[in-house]
Amino acid sequence: MSSVELASDFYAIADEWDDLAEVDDVPVFQTYEWLRTWWKHFGRNTEPHKLHIFLFYQEDRLVGIAPFFTDHFWFMGKKIYRRLRLIGSKVMQAICITE
């Protein structure tokens, strides 16, 4: 397992992500292009958002991706807690090879 926390590293895994998405035949909302665009417009690695994309490998082959980011939940002007959310929020699920 490895993780991605920088936008530049996120952009660098495009080919691996696309290869995995082809094998698993994922919906458009789980594609690299969709989530990169979502991150560019809604995340941007600015406070309080931070990438936490987990990459799972079997030997040297990418077999799973769990694309998360952190943000903060605010209530009445106070930060209540930090939370881990899937990039793309309500339309995203983890991608993995099913055998």
Phi, psi and omega in degrees: 000143172220171180225156178242127179234352180250143179301321180298324177288325176301313181294332183284344183263013184305311184296316179298316180299313181297320178299316180294319180298325177294318180295319184270354179050059186280156174294161182305327183291350179253003181282155178302313183302315182297312185286327175296317179295318178300313181297318181301321185266332185243340183253292175062015178051040176248154179302135004266009183277137177213135180291144172213078180261121181260128181248130182247128184241146169243109192061241180254011185255128177290124182240352179196149178224131174237097188270099181248166168213160176254148169213181182245145174260124182249144175218123180052044176079004180242139176285118183271313179198163174261141182228154177259124182231154175286137175299133184091356177050245194289349183254001188255144171226166177293151178252131176204159177282130176255133182243000000 
